[in-house]
Amino acid sequence: MLRAILVLLLTFLAVGAADARPRQINPIPFSHEPCSVLDGPPCTPSYCSPLEPGPCIPEIDYPYGQNLQLTIESVPSEPDRAKYRKPDHDLDTIGDLFAELRSCWSPPSDNARAGMQMSVRFSFNKAGGLIGPPRLTYATAGVPADTRTTYLNAINASLKACLPLKFTGGLGGALAGRPIAIRYVDNRQIGK
């Protein structure tokens, strides 16, 4: 019995030593195969626990969601002012895109309302143009229709003033058709 266990252990170690090359992490997210407790580290793309039930497929914590979400304030806070500067180069990252969209926003001066929030959703094509008009998804409750119309017109005018955006080939291909949701917040002190 002891001899069978020893042979089994040596066979297991020999198989493990034969496959001692480092594991390659699959660069395509969520298409990796499950890892095992017997696999060497790292488990794609992080470590797994032998106490977890089933195969270990770790979730990747991306800084941005599947639909790109952005909040634009009319008056940015002091630490966020750098995020509102227009990039002086072609847009190569999502951060560059967000900075460009923030720098384009100019809130309405007439019929404005303090605390007004409005969200729109739209997509870009590869060339940096809009695929259809932005769709209104949220407006602050209890706001008169003419105020909502004023803010929606300001959002459309701000986006049209920036278009077409100058994407690099890589960012244009990655963003084409992906939904972008922007929440506009008018945090100005109006009428005070």
C-alpha positions as CSV (number, residue, x, y, z in Angstrom):
1,M,0.0,0.0,0.0
2,L,2.8,2.4,0.9
3,R,4.6,1.5,-2.3
4,A,1.5,2.3,-4.4
5,I,1.2,5.7,-2.7
6,L,4.9,6.4,-3.3
7,V,4.6,5.5,-7.0
8,L,1.5,7.6,-7.3
9,L,3.2,10.6,-5.6
10,L,6.3,10.3,-7.8
11,T,4.2,10.0,-10.9
12,F,2.3,13.2,-9.9
13,L,5.6,15.1,-9.2
14,A,7.1,14.0,-12.5
15,V,4.0,15.2,-14.5
16,G,4.1,18.5,-12.6
17,A,7.9,18.9,-13.3
18,A,7.4,18.2,-17.0
19,D,4.9,21.1,-17.2
20,A,7.0,23.5,-15.2
21,R,6.8,26.3,-17.7
22,P,5.2,29.5,-16.5
23,R,1.5,29.9,-17.2
24,Q,0.5,32.5,-19.8
25,I,-2.3,34.8,-18.8
26,N,-4.9,35.0,-21.5
27,P,-5.1,38.7,-22.5
28,I,-8.7,38.5,-23.6
29,P,-10.8,39.1,-20.5
30,F,-13.4,36.5,-19.4
31,S,-12.4,34.0,-22.1
32,H,-9.8,32.2,-19.9
33,E,-10.2,28.7,-18.8
34,P,-10.9,27.8,-15.2
35,C,-7.8,27.3,-13.1
36,S,-7.3,24.5,-10.6
37,V,-5.9,24.2,-7.1
38,L,-3.2,22.0,-8.6
39,D,-2.2,24.7,-11.2
40,G,0.8,26.9,-10.4
41,P,0.3,30.6,-9.7
42,P,-0.8,32.9,-11.0
43,C,-4.4,31.8,-11.6
44,T,-5.7,33.8,-14.5
45,P,-5.5,36.7,-13.6
46,S,-5.3,36.4,-9.8
47,Y,-5.1,33.6,-7.2
48,C,-7.9,31.2,-6.3
49,S,-8.8,29.6,-3.1
50,P,-9.2,25.8,-2.7
51,L,-12.2,26.6,-0.4
52,E,-14.3,28.0,-3.2
53,P,-16.8,25.7,-4.7
54,G,-16.6,24.9,-8.4
55,P,-14.0,26.1,-10.9
56,C,-12.2,29.3,-10.0
57,I,-12.9,32.0,-12.6
58,P,-11.9,35.2,-10.8
59,E,-13.7,38.5,-11.7
60,I,-11.5,41.2,-13.1
61,D,-12.0,44.6,-11.5
62,Y,-12.1,47.0,-14.4
63,P,-12.0,50.7,-13.6
64,Y,-14.8,51.3,-16.1
65,G,-18.1,49.5,-16.6
66,Q,-19.4,47.8,-19.7
67,N,-21.3,50.9,-20.7
68,L,-18.9,53.8,-20.2
69,Q,-20.3,56.1,-17.5
70,L,-19.2,59.6,-16.8
71,T,-20.4,62.4,-14.5
72,I,-19.8,66.0,-15.7
73,E,-20.3,68.8,-13.2
74,S,-20.9,72.4,-14.2
75,V,-18.4,73.6,-11.6
76,P,-15.8,70.9,-10.9
77,S,-14.2,70.6,-7.5
78,E,-10.6,71.8,-7.0
79,P,-9.0,68.3,-7.2
80,D,-11.0,67.4,-10.4
81,R,-10.1,70.5,-12.4
82,A,-7.3,68.7,-14.2
83,K,-9.8,66.2,-15.6
84,Y,-11.7,69.0,-17.3
85,R,-8.7,70.2,-19.5
86,K,-9.0,69.4,-23.2
87,P,-6.3,67.0,-24.4
88,D,-3.9,68.6,-26.9
89,H,-3.4,65.3,-28.9
90,D,-5.6,62.7,-30.6
91,L,-7.7,60.7,-28.1
92,D,-5.9,57.5,-27.3
93,T,-7.5,56.4,-23.9
94,I,-10.9,56.5,-22.3
95,G,-9.5,59.1,-19.9
96,D,-8.7,61.3,-22.9
97,L,-12.2,60.8,-24.2
98,F,-13.7,61.7,-20.8
99,A,-11.5,64.8,-20.5
100,E,-12.6,65.9,-24.0
101,L,-16.3,65.4,-23.2
102,R,-15.9,67.3,-19.9
103,S,-14.2,70.2,-21.6
104,C,-17.0,70.5,-24.1
105,W,-19.8,71.1,-21.6
106,S,-21.2,74.6,-21.3
107,P,-24.3,74.7,-19.1
108,P,-27.2,76.9,-20.1
109,S,-27.3,80.5,-18.8
110,D,-31.0,81.2,-19.2
111,N,-33.7,79.0,-17.6
112,A,-31.1,77.3,-15.5
113,R,-31.9,75.5,-12.3
114,A,-29.5,74.7,-9.4
115,G,-29.2,71.0,-8.7
116,M,-30.5,70.0,-12.1
117,Q,-29.4,66.6,-13.3
118,M,-29.8,65.0,-16.7
119,S,-28.4,61.8,-18.2
120,V,-28.1,61.0,-21.9
121,R,-26.9,57.9,-23.6
122,F,-25.2,57.7,-27.1
123,S,-22.5,55.9,-29.1
124,F,-19.7,57.0,-31.3
125,N,-18.6,55.6,-34.7
126,K,-15.0,54.9,-35.6
127,A,-14.6,58.4,-37.1
128,G,-15.6,60.1,-33.9
129,G,-19.1,61.1,-34.9
130,L,-22.3,60.3,-33.1
131,I,-24.4,57.3,-34.1
132,G,-27.8,58.9,-33.8
133,P,-28.9,61.7,-31.4
134,P,-28.2,61.4,-27.7
135,R,-31.1,59.7,-25.9
136,L,-32.4,61.2,-22.7
137,T,-32.4,58.6,-19.9
138,Y,-33.0,60.7,-16.8
139,A,-34.0,64.2,-15.7
140,T,-34.5,65.6,-12.2
141,A,-38.1,65.0,-11.1
142,G,-40.5,67.9,-10.8
143,V,-38.6,70.1,-13.3
144,P,-40.8,71.9,-15.9
145,A,-40.7,70.7,-19.5
146,D,-39.1,74.0,-20.7
147,T,-36.2,73.6,-18.3
148,R,-35.6,70.0,-19.4
149,T,-35.7,71.2,-23.0
150,T,-33.2,73.9,-22.3
151,Y,-30.7,71.5,-20.7
152,L,-31.2,68.9,-23.5
153,N,-30.5,71.6,-26.1
154,A,-27.4,72.6,-24.2
155,I,-26.2,69.0,-24.0
156,N,-26.8,68.6,-27.8
157,A,-25.0,71.9,-28.6
158,S,-22.0,71.0,-26.4
159,L,-21.6,67.6,-28.1
160,K,-22.0,69.1,-31.6
161,A,-19.3,71.7,-30.8
162,C,-16.8,68.9,-30.1
163,L,-17.6,66.6,-33.0
164,P,-16.0,64.9,-34.7
165,L,-13.7,63.7,-32.0
166,K,-10.2,62.7,-33.2
167,F,-9.7,59.1,-32.0
168,T,-6.6,57.1,-32.7
169,G,-7.3,54.0,-34.7
170,G,-7.2,51.7,-31.7
171,L,-9.6,53.8,-29.5
172,G,-11.9,54.4,-32.4
173,G,-12.2,50.7,-33.1
174,A,-12.7,49.8,-29.4
175,L,-15.3,52.5,-28.8
176,A,-17.3,52.2,-32.0
177,G,-20.9,51.3,-31.1
178,R,-20.3,51.0,-27.3
179,P,-22.9,52.9,-25.2
180,I,-21.7,55.9,-23.3
181,A,-23.8,57.3,-20.5
182,I,-23.2,60.8,-19.2
183,R,-24.8,62.4,-16.2
184,Y,-24.7,66.2,-16.3
185,V,-25.0,67.9,-12.9
186,D,-25.6,71.6,-12.6
187,N,-24.0,72.4,-9.2
188,R,-23.7,76.1,-9.8
189,Q,-25.0,78.5,-7.2
190,I,-27.8,80.1,-9.3
191,G,-29.6,83.1,-8.0
192,K,-27.5,83.6,-4.9
